[in-house]
Amino acid sequence: MGLVDIIAKKLLIHFGTAKAVFRAKKKQLEKTECIGKYLINSILSTDALTRTEQELKWIEQEGINHLFYADIEYPMRLKQCEDAPLNLFYKGNIDWGKDKFISIVGTTKSTPFGKSFTDKLVKDLAPYNPVIVSGLAHGIDGAAHKAALKYGLKTIAVFAHGLDRVYPAAHANLAQTITTNGCLLSDYLSETTPLPQNFASRNRIVAGLSDATIVVESAAKGGSLITADIANSYNREVLQFLEILLKRMRKDVIT
C-alpha cells in the first residue's frame, strides 16, 4: 500500500484534485512519469468508481469516519511520512491533534514477564496521558491495549485489513471496548483479507502515528522489529526496553 500511496499523492500534485485524476484522458495519464499501464487502466475503468461508491455507502451505514490525506484533521505525524496512506478509516473517537502518541509493539508469543512489563510500562506512562498505539495482535499488542484501557488512556488499534472484521477474532470484545476510548484504524477497504504482506504495510501506520515506538519483546525477525526499523527511518525515537533487560539478565546468569 505504501508505494501505491506515494504514486497517488504524485498524481494529486500533478492533476490538482482526485476528481481531475479520474477525469483525465489516457494520453494525459501516459505523460505522467510515475504510473504504468496497469494503473492507467485501473484509473480509466469504471470499476474503481463503483467500488468507491459502495465503500462510501458502507462506511456511512457503519458509522465509520474517513480522513483524506489533504484533510486538515489528518494526523500531522503521519502526514510527515512519504508513504503515508491516502485514506484512513476509523471507528471510535480520537483527537488526532493530541500531543503525545506512543506505539508499544512486540511478539505474539509473549512471556508472562513481557505482558507484566507492558502493564507496568503503561501504568508509569499514564500520568503523561499519551495515546497508546498498537496492532491488536495476540501477545504484547493486546497487552498494550488492555493496559491503556485499564489505566484510562486512549488507545488506537491499527488493522491490516478492513474494518468489517476483527483479526484475531479472539480480540473482538477488546476491539469493541477500544471504540469507547480510542479507535480502530485502517487504510484498507472493507472485504480486504488480512494477508501477511498487509501486516508489514500496516506497521508503517503504527510507526508513523507516534512520537516514539517501544519494542517490548521480539523474535530475531519479528514484525515488531519491522515497525522499529520503519520508525527509525522516520527519525522517530525507538526504545527496546525488555530486550535490553533480558540480555542483561542472561549475561548475569552466565557470569
PyMOL commands that set and color helices and strands:
alter all, ss='L'
color gray80, all
select helices_A, chain A and resi 2-15+18-23+26-30+37-44+46-61+76-79+112-128+140-150+169-178+196-208+223-233+241-254
alter helices_A, ss='H'
color red, helices_A
select strands_A, chain A and resi 65-68+87-92+101-105+131-134+155-158+182-186+212-215+237-239
alter strands_A, ss='S'
color yellow, strands_A
deselect
rebuild
show_as cartoon
